[in-house]
Amino acid sequence: MKTSFILSLLSLAILVPASVDAQQVYRWVDADGRVQYSDQPPPPGTKNVQEKNVGGSSIQNNDLSLVAQDAQKKNPVTVYISECGESCDAAKAYLNKRGIPHTVVDPTRSLELNKKFKEETGGQVVPVLKVGEKRLSGWSESSWASSLDAAGYPKTPPFSKPKPVEDRAGLDAAPSKAPAPDADKAKAATPNKG
């Protein structure tokens, strides 16, 4: 008795997803000129019938809340960061814990990224948080939190956390670390760790 019940549940579990995956939807215009949609075929003699196969859920879900999407559109977040130790690790962990969608720029990975870092931040210290046009140098959880709050980002993370996007400018055509022409330029090209 128990075995047959379990087998019945298993066969039901196998059949239900198969029926959900392949659904037929019909579209046609009726005699009164109204557009009709149905999962049942239209009456015989109906002209211009369109058949559509739909699978799964037609509801599209975004990982970000509408509030986070709006904040991201108005004030995109970029973090200029490298392997600078505790402050960079804490900064990365904070953005990820809070679920803030952001772009990561590591100025030590290529000359092009280093140039971008200097042009956009004017500094030599990482980490730097850029929220829209506002720029914060160095790691301070309270300062970063205030800036993100003011930009409209939610204080609590979404159900699924977005993954950061890495800026890979100059990395595809160059080796992983761009060699500096001489020691003085290498020193000037490497951001301080703050």
C-alpha positions as CSV (number, residue, x, y, z in Angstrom):
1,M,0.0,0.0,0.0
2,K,2.7,2.5,1.0
3,T,4.8,1.5,-2.0
4,S,2.0,2.1,-4.5
5,F,1.3,5.5,-2.9
6,I,5.0,6.5,-3.3
7,L,5.0,5.2,-6.9
8,S,1.8,7.2,-7.7
9,L,3.4,10.4,-6.3
10,L,6.6,9.8,-8.3
11,S,4.7,9.3,-11.6
12,L,2.7,12.4,-10.9
13,A,5.9,14.3,-10.2
14,I,7.3,13.2,-13.5
15,L,4.2,14.0,-15.5
16,V,3.4,17.4,-14.1
17,P,6.6,19.1,-15.3
18,A,6.3,17.6,-18.7
19,S,2.8,19.0,-19.1
20,V,3.9,22.4,-17.8
21,D,6.8,22.6,-20.2
22,A,4.8,22.3,-23.4
23,Q,1.6,24.3,-23.5
24,Q,-0.2,25.3,-26.6
25,V,-1.9,28.8,-26.8
26,Y,-4.1,29.8,-29.7
27,R,-4.8,33.4,-30.9
28,W,-7.5,34.4,-33.3
29,V,-10.0,37.1,-34.1
30,D,-13.7,36.1,-33.6
31,A,-16.7,37.1,-35.8
32,D,-17.2,40.3,-33.8
33,G,-13.6,41.4,-34.4
34,R,-12.3,40.7,-30.8
35,V,-8.9,39.1,-30.3
36,Q,-9.3,35.8,-28.4
37,Y,-6.6,33.8,-26.6
38,S,-7.2,30.3,-25.3
39,D,-5.4,27.0,-24.5
40,Q,-8.3,25.3,-26.3
41,P,-8.5,25.3,-30.1
42,P,-10.8,27.9,-31.7
43,P,-14.1,26.9,-33.2
44,P,-14.0,25.2,-36.6
45,G,-13.8,27.5,-39.6
46,T,-11.9,30.2,-37.7
47,K,-9.4,31.9,-40.0
48,N,-6.0,33.4,-39.1
49,V,-5.4,31.2,-36.1
50,Q,-1.9,31.5,-34.6
51,E,-0.5,28.7,-32.5
52,K,2.1,29.4,-29.9
53,N,4.1,27.0,-27.8
54,V,4.9,28.4,-24.4
55,G,7.0,26.7,-21.8
56,G,7.5,27.3,-18.1
57,S,6.5,30.5,-16.4
58,S,6.0,33.6,-18.6
59,I,6.6,35.8,-15.6
60,Q,10.0,37.4,-15.8
61,N,11.7,37.9,-12.4
62,N,14.7,40.2,-11.9
63,D,17.1,39.5,-9.0
64,L,17.0,43.2,-8.0
65,S,14.1,45.0,-6.3
66,L,12.6,48.0,-8.2
67,V,14.2,50.3,-5.6
68,A,17.6,48.8,-6.3
69,Q,17.1,48.9,-10.0
70,D,16.2,52.6,-9.8
71,A,19.2,53.4,-7.6
72,Q,21.5,51.5,-10.0
73,K,20.2,53.4,-12.9
74,K,20.5,56.8,-11.2
75,N,23.7,56.1,-9.3
76,P,25.8,53.2,-10.6
77,V,28.3,51.9,-8.1
78,T,32.0,51.3,-9.1
79,V,34.6,50.1,-6.6
80,Y,38.3,50.6,-7.4
81,I,40.0,47.9,-5.5
82,S,43.0,45.6,-5.5
83,E,44.4,42.9,-3.2
84,C,45.3,45.6,-0.7
85,G,44.6,43.6,2.4
86,E,42.1,44.1,5.2
87,S,40.5,47.3,4.0
88,C,39.9,46.0,0.5
89,D,38.6,42.7,1.8
90,A,36.2,44.4,4.2
91,A,35.0,46.7,1.4
92,K,34.3,43.8,-1.0
93,A,32.5,41.9,1.8
94,Y,30.4,44.8,2.7
95,L,29.1,45.4,-0.9
96,N,28.5,41.7,-1.4
97,K,26.7,41.3,2.0
98,R,24.5,44.3,1.3
99,G,23.8,43.0,-2.2
100,I,24.8,46.1,-4.0
101,P,25.2,45.6,-7.8
102,H,28.6,47.1,-8.6
103,T,31.5,47.1,-11.1
104,V,34.9,46.2,-9.9
105,V,38.0,47.9,-11.3
106,D,41.4,46.6,-10.2
107,P,43.9,49.2,-11.3
108,T,46.8,46.8,-10.8
109,R,45.6,44.4,-13.5
110,S,46.5,46.5,-16.6
111,L,47.8,49.9,-17.6
112,E,44.5,50.8,-19.1
113,L,42.6,50.1,-15.8
114,N,45.3,52.0,-13.9
115,K,44.8,55.0,-16.3
116,K,41.0,54.8,-15.8
117,F,41.5,54.7,-12.0
118,K,43.6,57.8,-12.0
119,E,41.3,59.7,-14.4
120,E,38.1,58.8,-12.6
121,T,39.3,59.1,-9.0
122,G,42.3,61.3,-9.2
123,G,43.8,59.3,-6.4
124,Q,46.5,56.8,-5.6
125,V,44.7,55.0,-2.7
126,V,42.4,52.0,-2.9
127,P,39.7,51.2,-2.1
128,V,37.6,54.0,-3.7
129,L,33.9,53.8,-3.9
130,K,32.1,55.8,-6.6
131,V,28.3,56.1,-6.2
132,G,27.0,58.1,-9.2
133,E,29.3,61.1,-9.2
134,K,30.2,60.9,-5.5
135,R,33.6,59.5,-4.6
136,L,34.8,58.1,-1.3
137,S,38.5,57.3,-0.9
138,G,39.5,54.6,1.7
139,W,37.3,52.2,3.6
140,S,34.9,53.4,6.1
141,E,31.7,51.3,6.6
142,S,29.7,54.2,8.0
143,S,30.7,56.6,5.1
144,W,30.0,53.9,2.5
145,A,26.7,53.1,4.1
146,S,25.6,56.7,4.2
147,S,26.5,57.3,0.6
148,L,24.7,54.1,-0.6
149,D,21.7,55.0,1.6
150,A,21.6,58.6,0.1
151,A,21.7,57.1,-3.4
152,G,18.6,55.0,-2.7
153,Y,20.1,51.5,-2.3
154,P,18.2,49.2,0.0
155,K,19.8,48.6,3.4
156,T,18.9,44.9,3.3
157,P,20.1,42.5,0.6
158,P,17.8,41.1,-2.0
159,F,16.8,37.4,-1.8
160,S,19.5,36.5,-4.3
161,K,22.6,38.7,-4.3
162,P,23.9,40.1,-7.6
163,K,27.4,39.2,-8.7
164,P,29.8,42.1,-9.2
165,V,30.9,42.9,-12.8
166,E,34.6,43.1,-13.4
167,D,36.0,45.8,-15.7
168,R,38.4,43.9,-17.9
169,A,39.7,46.8,-20.0
170,G,43.1,46.0,-21.5
171,L,43.1,42.4,-20.1
172,D,42.0,40.5,-23.1
173,A,44.9,41.7,-25.3
174,A,47.6,42.0,-22.6
175,P,49.1,39.7,-20.0
176,S,47.5,39.6,-16.6
177,K,49.9,42.2,-15.2
178,A,51.2,44.9,-17.4
179,P,55.0,45.4,-17.0
180,A,56.1,48.9,-16.2
181,P,58.9,50.4,-18.4
182,D,61.1,51.2,-15.4
183,A,61.0,51.1,-11.6
184,D,59.9,54.7,-11.1
185,K,56.9,54.4,-13.4
186,A,56.0,51.0,-11.7
187,K,56.0,52.8,-8.3
188,A,53.8,55.6,-9.7
189,A,51.4,53.1,-11.4
190,T,50.7,51.1,-8.3
191,P,48.0,52.6,-6.0
192,N,48.7,52.9,-2.3
193,K,46.9,50.5,0.0
194,G,44.7,52.4,2.4
